[in-house]
Amino acid sequence: MSHNLQQTKTPTKSSPRRAFAFIEVVVVVLIMGVIAAAAVPHVFEDHVEERARSTRQSLAILRNAIEVCKARTGSFPETTDSESFAASVEKYLNGPFPAPTIPPGRNTHVIFIAADGTQSGGNPDGSTGIPGWTFRPATGELRVNSSEIESTW
């Protein structure tokens, strides 16, 4: 009778490791955290700047539509409510009536300012919390309704 002797292997110091040590994992996570902390502010700044560019583009498109409306009808749209203003300008747009993306309200509400300075629909400096546009039918001036935006827009 022969006996098969099984030899058991005992681990030696020269055998390869099969996992990372806890401290190695902690170091990698810390490095990733530092990289993320440095990158996140730039991502948010880009997002804010993109919203500003989008609002400027919408403003330019609406101003062009108002000018085309004046060229075809002889006057700026002379309505005093948002829906009829949007309907009269939308004929000259290639798409829906845009909303500003700054402030982040995305509202197509339009505040109308008469030649004597009286207004309907809210406060043009944005203090009412109603985002949207301000429009002066007498001059055709259109602006973003926000105190956060430069007055030169």
SEMAR-349702 format. One line per field, with one value per atom (N, C-alpha, C): residue number from 1; atom name; x, y, z. Coordinates in nm, 4 decimals, padded with zeros to 6 digits. Each point is the difference from the previous one (the first is absolute). Example, Ala and Ser with C-alpha at 12.3 -4.5 7.8 and 13.67 -1.06 7.14 Angstrom:
# residues 2
pos <- 1 1 1 2 2 2
site <- N CA C N CA C
xx <- 01.3190 -00.0890 00.0900 -00.0350 00.0820 -00.0770
yy <- -00.5690 00.1190 00.1200 00.1050 00.1190 00.1090
zz <- 00.7800 00.0000 00.0000 -00.0720 00.0060 00.0730
# end
This chain:
# residues 153
pos <- 1 1 1 2 2 2 3 3 3 4 4 4 5 5 5 6 6 6 7 7 7 8 8 8 9 9 9 10 10 10 11 11 11 12 12 12 13 13 13 14 14 14 15 15 15 16 16 16 17 17 17 18 18 18 19 19 19 20 20 20 21 21 21 22 22 22 23 23 23 24 24 24 25 25 25 26 26 26 27 27 27 28 28 28 29 29 29 30 30 30 31 31 31 32 32 32 33 33 33 34 34 34 35 35 35 36 36 36 37 37 37 38 38 38 39 39 39 40 40 40 41 41 41 42 42 42 43 43 43 44 44 44 45 45 45 46 46 46 47 47 47 48 48 48 49 49 49 50 50 50 51 51 51 52 52 52 53 53 53 54 54 54 55 55 55 56 56 56 57 57 57 58 58 58 59 59 59 60 60 60 61 61 61 62 62 62 63 63 63 64 64 64 65 65 65 66 66 66 67 67 67 68 68 68 69 69 69 70 70 70 71 71 71 72 72 72 73 73 73 74 74 74 75 75 75 76 76 76 77 77 77 78 78 78 79 79 79 80 80 80 81 81 81 82 82 82 83 83 83 84 84 84 85 85 85 86 86 86 87 87 87 88 88 88 89 89 89 90 90 90 91 91 91 92 92 92 93 93 93 94 94 94 95 95 95 96 96 96 97 97 97 98 98 98 99 99 99 100 100 100 101 101 101 102 102 102 103 103 103 104 104 104 105 105 105 106 106 106 107 107 107 108 108 108 109 109 109 110 110 110 111 111 111 112 112 112 113 113 113 114 114 114 115 115 115 116 116 116 117 117 117 118 118 118 119 119 119 120 120 120 121 121 121 122 122 122 123 123 123 124 124 124 125 125 125 126 126 126 127 127 127 128 128 128 129 129 129 130 130 130 131 131 131 132 132 132 133 133 133 134 134 134 135 135 135 136 136 136 137 137 137 138 138 138 139 139 139 140 140 140 141 141 141 142 142 142 143 143 143 144 144 144 145 145 145 146 146 146 147 147 147 148 148 148 149 149 149 150 150 150 151 151 151 152 152 152 153 153 153
site <- N CA C N CA C N CA C N CA C N CA C N CA C N CA C N CA C N CA C N CA C N CA C N CA C N CA C N CA C N CA C N CA C N CA C N CA C N CA C N CA C N CA C N CA C N CA C N CA C N CA C N CA C N CA C N CA C N CA C N CA C N CA C N CA C N CA C N CA C N CA C N CA C N CA C N CA C N CA C N CA C N CA C N CA C N CA C N CA C N CA C N CA C N CA C N CA C N CA C N CA C N CA C N CA C N CA C N CA C N CA C N CA C N CA C N CA C N CA C N CA C N CA C N CA C N CA C N CA C N CA C N CA C N CA C N CA C N CA C N CA C N CA C N CA C N CA C N CA C N CA C N CA C N CA C N CA C N CA C N CA C N CA C N CA C N CA C N CA C N CA C N CA C N CA C N CA C N CA C N CA C N CA C N CA C N CA C N CA C N CA C N CA C N CA C N CA C N CA C N CA C N CA C N CA C N CA C N CA C N CA C N CA C N CA C N CA C N CA C N CA C N CA C N CA C N CA C N CA C N CA C N CA C N CA C N CA C N CA C N CA C N CA C N CA C N CA C N CA C N CA C N CA C N CA C N CA C N CA C N CA C N CA C N CA C N CA C N CA C N CA C N CA C N CA C N CA C N CA C N CA C N CA C N CA C N CA C N CA C N CA C N CA C N CA C N CA C N CA C N CA C N CA C N CA C N CA C
xx <- 00.0794 -00.0794 00.0855 -00.0329 00.0766 -00.0873 00.0598 -00.0729 00.0454 -00.0978 00.0327 00.0129 00.1110 00.0221 -00.0269 -00.0858 -00.0283 00.0871 00.0637 00.0826 -00.0791 -00.0043 -00.0681 00.1030 -00.0403 00.0896 -00.0209 00.1023 -00.0072 00.0460 -00.0728 00.0378 00.1374 00.0710 00.1322 00.0000 00.1008 00.0075 00.0185 00.0410 00.0235 -00.1239 -00.1127 -00.1196 -00.0637 -00.0584 -00.0553 -00.1254 -00.0207 -00.1203 -00.1180 -00.1175 -00.1186 -00.0949 00.0264 -00.0899 00.0814 -00.0692 00.0632 -00.0116 00.0933 -00.0057 -00.0979 -00.0568 -00.0990 00.0578 00.1198 00.0609 00.0158 00.0248 00.0110 -00.1338 -00.1059 -00.1338 -00.0346 00.0333 -00.0269 00.0763 00.1228 00.0797 -00.0612 -00.0430 -00.0611 -00.1290 -00.0834 -00.1249 00.0283 00.0991 00.0360 00.0479 00.0791 00.0469 -00.1173 -00.0936 -00.1184 -00.0848 -00.0085 -00.0743 00.0613 00.1314 00.0689 -00.0233 00.0085 -00.0244 -00.1435 -00.0954 -00.1410 -00.0238 00.0599 -00.0178 00.0549 00.1030 00.0566 -00.0831 -00.0648 -00.0738 -00.1429 -00.0658 -00.1419 -00.0294 00.0749 -00.0320 00.0045 00.0920 00.0085 -00.1211 -00.0509 -00.1187 -00.1191 -00.0189 -00.1126 00.0139 00.1212 00.0212 -00.0354 00.0382 -00.0336 -00.1506 -00.0705 -00.1451 -00.0654 00.0451 -00.0550 00.0296 00.1212 00.0361 -00.0810 -00.0267 -00.0819 -00.1424 -00.0559 -00.1342 00.0008 00.1059 00.0100 00.0079 00.0801 00.0091 -00.1341 -00.0699 -00.1304 -00.1002 00.0022 -00.0911 00.0341 00.1281 00.0394 -00.0460 00.0112 -00.0432 -00.1515 -00.0739 -00.1466 -00.0380 00.0706 -00.0259 00.0258 00.1084 00.0308 -00.1052 -00.0446 -00.1024 -00.1301 -00.0414 -00.1234 00.0121 00.1157 00.0183 -00.0086 00.0575 -00.0103 -00.1448 -00.0737 -00.1411 -00.0810 00.0299 -00.0705 00.0316 00.1255 00.0377 -00.0681 -00.0075 -00.0691 -00.1480 -00.0589 -00.1403 -00.0206 00.0895 -00.0115 00.0160 00.0949 00.0224 -00.1214 -00.0684 -00.1148 -00.1297 -00.0177 -00.1279 00.0100 00.1210 00.0168 00.0081 -00.0198 00.0101 00.0414 00.0476 00.0323 -00.1292 00.0047 -00.1222 -00.0509 -00.1278 -00.0553 -00.1016 00.0348 -00.0882 00.0432 -00.0873 00.0322 -00.0117 -00.0038 00.0016 00.0946 00.0531 00.1045 -00.0452 -00.1229 -00.0471 -00.0131 -00.0610 -00.0161 00.1337 00.0909 00.1331 00.0727 -00.0045 00.0663 -00.0603 -00.1320 -00.0654 00.0401 00.0114 00.0347 00.1466 00.0881 00.1423 00.0322 -00.0744 00.0300 -00.0118 -00.0775 -00.0108 00.1346 00.0884 00.1294 00.1140 -00.0327 00.0989 -00.0023 00.1111 00.0052 -00.0056 -00.1069 -00.0135 -00.0858 -00.0058 -00.0840 00.0592 -00.0826 00.0423 00.0965 00.1244 00.1010 -00.0160 00.0444 00.0048 00.1456 00.0273 00.1385 00.0400 00.1250 00.0479 00.0696 00.0119 00.0505 -00.0983 -00.0518 00.0121 -00.0639 00.0256 -00.0433 -00.1489 -00.0830 -00.1436 -00.0624 00.0631 -00.0490 -00.1468 -00.0286 -00.1351 -00.0066 -00.1046 -00.0132 -00.0842 -00.0212 -00.0770 00.0661 -00.0799 00.0512 -00.0614 00.0846 -00.0458 00.0032 -00.1098 -00.0101 00.0180 00.0844 00.0281 -00.0457 -00.0961 -00.0550 00.0973 -00.0294 00.0872 00.0120 -00.1057 00.0049 00.0655 00.0477 00.0686 -00.0880 -00.1314 -00.0877 00.0195 -00.0263 00.0241 -00.1162 -00.0077 -00.0982 00.0721 -00.0316 00.0554 00.1086 00.0524 00.1026 00.1045 00.1092 00.1065 00.1164 00.0422 00.1043 00.1382 00.0229 00.1315 00.0078 -00.1056 00.0023 -00.0364 -00.0334 -00.0248 -00.1291 -00.0902 -00.1231 00.0215 00.1143 00.0260 -00.0580 -00.0527 -00.0576 00.1071 00.0609 00.0983 -00.0700 00.0718 -00.0565 00.0651 -00.0800 00.0489 -00.0708 00.0653 -00.0685 00.0037 -00.1113 -00.0131 -00.0627 00.0572 -00.0553 -00.0571 -00.1316 -00.0597 00.0307 00.0203 00.0266 00.1347 00.0992 00.1348 00.0441 -00.0707 00.0381 00.1105 00.0336 00.1078 -00.0452 00.0809 -00.0277 00.1198 -00.0257 00.1071 -00.0402 00.0999 -00.0248 -00.0487 -00.1053 -00.0565 00.0748 00.1148 00.0770 00.0979 00.0142 00.1000 00.1394 00.0084 00.1283 00.0721 -00.0711 00.0538 00.0491 00.1088 00.0525 -00.1061 -00.0098 -00.1018 00.0313 00.1208 00.0367 -00.0527 -00.0575 -00.0509 -00.1100
yy <- -00.1158 00.1158 00.1249 00.0830 00.1226 00.1148 00.0795 00.1167 00.1235 00.0728 00.1277 00.1058 00.0490 00.1049 00.1350 00.0697 00.1335 00.0993 00.0734 00.1021 00.1297 00.0594 00.1286 00.1090 00.1014 00.1127 00.0995 00.0388 00.1051 00.1289 00.1087 00.1258 00.0460 00.0486 00.0532 00.1490 00.0647 00.1445 00.0404 -00.0890 00.0350 -00.0198 -00.0501 -00.0188 00.1357 00.0184 00.1307 00.0351 00.1323 00.0466 -00.0038 -00.0226 -00.0099 00.1170 00.0935 00.1123 00.1225 00.1157 00.1235 00.0132 00.0630 00.0280 00.1141 00.0067 00.1021 00.1400 00.0219 00.1324 00.0414 -00.0922 00.0326 00.0478 -00.0662 00.0392 00.1388 00.0266 00.1308 00.1090 -00.0225 00.0990 00.0288 -00.1019 00.0193 00.0797 -00.0311 00.0732 00.1460 00.0264 00.1383 00.0766 -00.0622 00.0659 00.0318 -00.0930 00.0238 00.1131 00.0084 00.1084 00.1359 00.0076 00.1266 00.0420 -00.0929 00.0309 00.0466 -00.0688 00.0384 00.1383 00.0293 00.1303 00.1129 -00.0271 00.1018 00.0173 -00.1053 00.0054 00.0507 -00.0253 00.0322 00.1492 00.0927 00.1418 00.0416 -00.0552 00.0350 -00.0503 -00.1149 -00.0538 00.0899 00.0455 00.0864 00.1370 00.0538 00.1280 -00.0116 -00.1087 -00.0199 -00.0064 -00.0616 -00.0110 00.1379 00.0832 00.1350 00.0820 -00.0103 00.0736 -00.0481 -00.1284 -00.0534 00.0554 00.0102 00.0580 00.1457 00.0726 00.1406 00.0110 -00.0853 00.0019 -00.0347 -00.0953 -00.0392 00.1150 00.0699 00.1138 00.1124 00.0275 00.1037 -00.0370 -00.1267 -00.0446 00.0148 -00.0393 00.0155 00.1467 00.0853 00.1436 00.0536 -00.0414 00.0452 -00.0491 -00.1227 -00.0548 00.0777 00.0277 00.0761 00.1429 00.0620 00.1364 00.0023 -00.0994 -00.0079 -00.0189 -00.0853 -00.0225 00.1282 00.0775 00.1265 00.0990 00.0040 00.0891 -00.0414 -00.1295 -00.0476 00.0353 -00.0159 00.0362 00.1487 00.0852 00.1435 00.0283 -00.0684 00.0230 -00.0401 -00.1043 -00.0489 00.0722 00.0400 00.0614 00.1508 00.0534 00.1434 00.0444 -00.0916 00.0375 -00.1219 00.0282 -00.1085 -00.0625 -00.1237 -00.0598 00.0863 00.0353 00.0890 -00.0723 -00.1114 -00.0743 00.0222 -00.0328 00.0195 -00.1288 -00.1138 -00.1259 -00.0977 -00.0911 -00.0910 -00.0884 -00.0514 -00.0950 00.0646 00.1197 00.0635 00.0509 00.0422 00.0404 -00.1189 -00.1123 -00.1207 -00.0413 00.0093 -00.0386 00.0941 00.1306 00.0927 -00.0116 -00.0371 -00.0131 -00.1391 -00.1002 -00.1392 -00.0242 00.0830 -00.0132 00.0189 00.0742 00.0326 -00.0819 -00.1021 -00.0893 -00.1345 -00.0680 -00.1369 -00.0970 00.0037 -00.0861 00.0675 -00.0589 00.0559 00.1272 00.0752 00.1218 -00.0390 00.0496 -00.0466 00.0618 -00.0726 00.0482 00.0232 00.1019 00.0182 -00.1114 -00.0372 -00.1029 00.0613 00.1314 00.0717 00.1105 00.0122 -00.0919 -00.1331 -00.1023 -00.1342 -00.0262 00.0987 -00.0196 -00.0588 00.0232 -00.0484 00.0359 00.1279 00.0499 00.0926 -00.0095 00.0869 00.1227 00.0290 00.1165 00.1269 00.0932 00.1260 00.1139 00.0908 00.1197 00.1136 00.0751 00.1078 00.1337 00.0856 00.1317 00.1038 00.0802 00.1024 00.1162 00.0895 00.1145 00.0899 00.0079 00.0852 -00.0704 -00.1221 -00.0723 -00.0941 00.0080 -00.0936 -00.1387 -00.0983 -00.1371 -00.0902 -00.1094 -00.1022 -00.1332 -00.0762 -00.1342 -00.0190 00.1031 -00.0205 00.1090 -00.0243 00.0972 -00.0328 00.0918 -00.0318 -00.0262 00.0314 -00.0303 -00.1404 -00.0795 -00.1391 -00.0195 00.1083 -00.0139 -00.0740 -00.0133 -00.0733 -00.1495 -00.0429 -00.1427 -00.0615 00.0831 -00.0511 00.0066 -00.1133 00.0056 00.0123 00.0383 00.0135 00.1169 00.0747 00.1100 00.1293 00.1151 00.1297 00.0593 00.0609 00.0533 00.1379 00.0929 00.1349 00.0124 -00.0077 00.0065 00.1296 00.1098 00.1272 00.0004 -00.0656 00.0027 -00.1347 -00.1065 -00.1330 -00.0613 00.0626 -00.0496 -00.1248 -00.1044 -00.1258 -00.0335 -00.0349 -00.0353 -00.1216 -00.0580 -00.1094 00.0612 -00.0566 00.0512 -00.0602 00.0577 -00.0498 00.1062 00.0127 00.0926 -00.0632 -00.1295 -00.0706 00.0234 00.0503 00.0123 00.1422 00.0120 00.1317 00.0779 00.1284 00.0825 00.0227 -00.0348 00.0209 -00.1105 -00.1036 -00.1085 00.0513
zz <- 00.0000 00.0000 00.0000 -00.0871 -00.0065 00.0477 00.0703 00.0509 -00.0770 -00.0448 -00.0637 00.1078 00.0080 00.0989 -00.0664 00.0612 -00.0537 00.0739 -00.0779 00.0614 00.0024 00.1094 00.0101 -00.0129 -00.0734 -00.0200 00.1133 00.0524 00.1006 -00.0651 00.0269 -00.0646 00.0460 -00.0940 00.0307 -00.0236 00.0439 -00.0161 -00.1456 -00.0828 -00.1390 -00.0887 00.0538 -00.0831 -00.0289 -00.1195 -00.0385 00.0802 00.0213 00.0700 -00.0951 00.0563 -00.0852 00.0189 00.0876 00.0253 00.0390 -00.0059 00.0418 00.1511 00.0564 00.1431 00.0230 00.1162 00.0343 -00.0193 00.0392 -00.0114 -00.1454 -00.0883 -00.1424 -00.0550 00.0396 -00.0448 00.0534 00.1257 00.0596 -00.0744 -00.0349 -00.0718 -00.1370 -00.0704 -00.1323 00.0122 00.0996 00.0193 00.0339 00.0813 00.0333 -00.1231 -00.0821 -00.1226 -00.0916 -00.0146 -00.0833 00.0573 00.1321 00.0644 -00.0262 00.0037 -00.0278 -00.1450 -00.0906 -00.1417 -00.0208 00.0617 -00.0133 00.0600 00.1139 00.0634 -00.0871 -00.0741 -00.0885 -00.1260 -00.0471 -00.1266 00.0149 00.1106 00.0162 -00.0163 00.0601 -00.0206 -00.1467 -00.0761 -00.1419 -00.0770 00.0369 -00.0672 00.0252 00.1247 00.0312 -00.0639 -00.0075 -00.0667 -00.1478 -00.0634 -00.1402 -00.0189 00.0944 -00.0103 00.0084 00.0911 00.0144 -00.1249 -00.0514 -00.1204 -00.1201 -00.0074 -00.1097 00.0065 00.1198 00.0141 -00.0423 00.0330 -00.0414 -00.1517 -00.0633 -00.1474 -00.0636 00.0571 -00.0521 00.0106 00.1124 00.0183 -00.0971 -00.0201 -00.0969 -00.1412 -00.0344 -00.1324 -00.0157 00.1022 -00.0046 -00.0111 00.0724 -00.0061 -00.1405 -00.0611 -00.1361 -00.0995 00.0152 -00.0900 00.0138 00.1251 00.0215 -00.0526 00.0206 -00.0517 -00.1521 -00.0652 -00.1459 -00.0439 00.0702 -00.0350 00.0184 00.1035 00.0226 -00.1121 -00.0432 -00.1107 -00.1304 -00.0251 -00.1217 00.0074 00.1181 00.0191 -00.0311 00.0486 -00.0279 -00.1489 -00.0640 -00.1431 -00.0827 00.0395 -00.0782 00.0334 00.1258 00.0395 00.0170 00.0102 00.0176 00.1446 00.0942 00.1413 00.0825 00.1208 00.0910 00.0510 00.0463 00.0574 00.1155 -00.0044 00.1017 00.0869 00.0497 00.0887 00.1439 00.0940 00.1414 00.0798 -00.0667 00.0743 -00.0693 00.0782 -00.0476 -00.1143 00.0087 -00.1016 -00.1372 -00.0061 -00.1308 -00.0544 00.0899 -00.0445 -00.0612 00.0705 -00.0512 -00.1334 -00.0121 -00.1257 -00.1144 00.0273 -00.1075 -00.0416 00.0916 -00.0325 -00.0526 00.0461 -00.0372 -00.1504 -00.0684 -00.1462 -00.0680 00.0651 -00.0593 00.0595 00.0762 00.0601 -00.0704 -00.0010 -00.0520 00.1168 00.0736 00.1171 00.1053 00.1177 00.1055 00.0599 00.0669 00.0695 00.1107 -00.0020 00.0972 00.1381 00.0985 00.1376 00.0369 00.0818 00.0443 00.0959 -00.0019 00.0931 00.1198 00.0032 00.1171 00.0290 00.1190 00.1115 -00.0347 00.0781 -00.0404 00.0109 -00.0321 00.0098 -00.1256 -00.1140 -00.1294 -00.0193 00.0036 -00.0109 -00.1209 -00.0797 -00.1164 00.0320 00.1279 00.0416 -00.0534 -00.0494 -00.0523 00.0801 00.0490 00.0692 -00.1011 -00.0092 -00.0971 00.0705 -00.0582 00.0567 -00.1012 00.0397 -00.0893 -00.0134 -00.0954 -00.0254 00.1225 00.0814 00.1198 00.1192 -00.0183 00.1059 00.0795 -00.0208 00.0709 -00.0587 00.0825 -00.0444 00.0369 -00.0700 00.0333 00.0081 00.1017 00.0110 00.1020 00.0651 00.1012 -00.0005 00.0671 00.0156 -00.0938 -00.0864 -00.0970 00.0590 00.1277 00.0562 00.0564 -00.0166 00.0432 00.1456 00.0725 00.1430 00.0320 -00.0953 00.0266 -00.0054 -00.0493 -00.0100 -00.1254 -00.0904 -00.1246 -00.1077 -00.0356 -00.1078 -00.1341 -00.0976 -00.1341 -00.0714 -00.0742 -00.0814 00.0394 -00.0234 00.0074 -00.1399 -00.0412 -00.1354 00.0061 -00.0760 -00.0138 -00.1415 -00.0139 -00.1338 -00.0754 00.0712 -00.0681 -00.0703 00.0587 -00.0576 -00.0565 00.0339 -00.0448 00.0843 00.1126 00.0858 00.0749 -00.0087 00.0688 00.0867 00.1264 00.0941 00.0804 00.0662 00.0926 00.1306 00.0582 00.1249 00.1190 00.0318 00.1130 00.0449 00.1304 00.0520 -00.0045 -00.0291 -00.0069 -00.1328 -00.0992 -00.1348 -00.0235 -00.0739 -00.0355 -00.0760 00.0279 -00.0662 -00.1462 -00.0449 -00.1399 -00.0920 00.0585 -00.0859 -00.0838
# end
